Amino acid sequence: MRSEVTVTFSPEQEFRFDLEGAEPMTNDAARRWLDGEFVRLDCEPLRPSGKVLLADKVLVVAASAGPRLLEDAGWSMQFARAAKAALGRDAVRIDIPSMAVTF
């Protein structure tokens, strides 16, 4: 299985990050990084209760980052490494229009 994170904004706009051979991030470091970006990007919880699941956090950080940050090689690699480590999956697919994270 490939190690990659894919973020889709539309059929014409998809970002794929190959993590084969990339330095792995620990789960704790991934959570801290995502927490920091969630706050920095002024993200809002998806659930009315305010509870933020890890998959939700990955989704809203990607959506808030948008293509501008995903085109930044440094930021996008950190995001991809954090998404993979936080979710504990080798392949993560983030579909922004559907607001879904699949594995």
VEXDREN-2710 file (C-alpha; in Angstrom, 1 decimal):
% VEXDREN-2710
k/r/px/py/pz
1/MET/0.0/0.0/0.0
2/ARG/1.2/3.5/-0.9
3/SER/1.8/6.0/1.8
4/GLU/0.1/9.2/0.7
5/VAL/-2.3/11.9/1.6
6/THR/-4.7/13.3/-1.0
7/VAL/-6.8/16.5/-0.7
8/THR/-9.5/17.1/-3.2
9/PHE/-11.2/20.5/-3.8
10/SER/-12.7/19.6/-7.1
11/PRO/-12.2/17.0/-9.9
12/GLU/-9.8/19.6/-11.5
13/GLN/-8.0/20.5/-8.2
14/GLU/-6.4/17.7/-6.3
15/PHE/-3.3/17.6/-4.2
16/ARG/-1.4/14.4/-3.7
17/PHE/1.5/14.1/-1.2
18/ASP/3.7/11.0/-1.5
19/LEU/5.0/10.1/1.9
20/GLU/7.2/7.1/0.9
21/GLY/10.5/7.6/2.6
22/ALA/9.4/10.7/4.4
23/GLU/10.4/11.2/8.0
24/PRO/7.5/9.8/10.2
25/MET/5.9/12.1/12.7
26/THR/4.9/10.8/16.1
27/ASN/1.2/10.7/17.0
28/ASP/1.8/13.3/19.8
29/ALA/3.8/15.6/17.5
30/ALA/1.1/15.3/14.8
31/ARG/-1.7/16.2/17.3
32/ARG/0.3/19.2/18.5
33/TRP/1.0/20.4/15.0
34/LEU/-2.7/20.0/13.9
35/ASP/-3.9/21.7/17.2
36/GLY/-1.5/24.7/16.4
37/GLU/-2.7/25.0/12.8
38/PHE/-6.4/24.6/13.9
39/VAL/-5.9/27.7/16.1
40/ARG/-3.7/29.6/13.7
41/LEU/-6.0/29.2/10.8
42/ASP/-9.0/30.2/13.0
43/CYS/-10.8/26.9/12.3
44/GLU/-14.3/26.2/13.6
45/PRO/-15.5/22.9/15.0
46/LEU/-17.8/20.9/12.6
47/ARG/-20.1/19.6/15.3
48/PRO/-22.6/21.8/17.2
49/SER/-21.3/20.3/20.5
50/GLY/-17.9/21.8/19.8
51/LYS/-16.2/18.4/20.1
52/VAL/-13.5/18.0/17.5
53/LEU/-12.5/14.5/16.4
54/LEU/-9.1/14.0/14.8
55/ALA/-10.6/13.3/11.4
56/ASP/-12.7/16.5/11.7
57/LYS/-9.6/18.5/12.7
58/VAL/-7.6/17.2/9.6
59/LEU/-10.6/18.0/7.4
60/VAL/-11.1/21.6/8.6
61/VAL/-7.4/22.4/8.7
62/ALA/-7.1/21.2/5.0
63/ALA/-10.2/23.2/4.1
64/SER/-9.0/26.3/5.9
65/ALA/-5.5/26.0/4.4
66/GLY/-7.0/25.9/0.9
67/PRO/-5.0/25.6/-2.2
68/ARG/-2.7/28.5/-1.2
69/LEU/-1.1/26.6/1.7
70/LEU/-1.3/23.2/0.0
71/GLU/0.8/24.6/-2.8
72/ASP/3.5/25.5/-0.2
73/ALA/5.8/22.5/-0.3
74/GLY/7.0/22.9/3.3
75/TRP/3.6/23.4/4.9
76/SER/1.9/20.7/2.8
77/MET/4.5/18.1/3.7
78/GLN/4.1/18.9/7.4
79/PHE/0.3/18.7/7.0
80/ALA/0.5/15.3/5.2
81/ARG/2.9/13.8/7.7
82/ALA/0.6/15.1/10.6
83/ALA/-2.6/13.7/9.0
84/LYS/-1.0/10.3/8.4
85/ALA/0.4/10.1/12.0
86/ALA/-2.6/11.5/13.8
87/LEU/-5.0/9.2/12.0
88/GLY/-2.7/6.2/12.0
89/ARG/-3.3/5.3/8.4
90/ASP/-0.9/5.0/5.5
91/ALA/-3.3/6.4/2.9
92/VAL/-5.7/9.3/3.8
93/ARG/-8.1/10.9/1.3
94/ILE/-9.6/14.2/2.2
95/ASP/-12.6/15.3/0.1
96/ILE/-13.4/18.9/0.9
97/PRO/-16.7/19.3/-1.1
98/SER/-18.1/16.1/0.6
99/MET/-16.5/17.1/3.9
100/ALA/-15.2/13.5/4.3
101/VAL/-12.0/11.7/5.3
102/THR/-11.6/8.2/4.0
103/PHE/-8.8/5.6/4.3
END
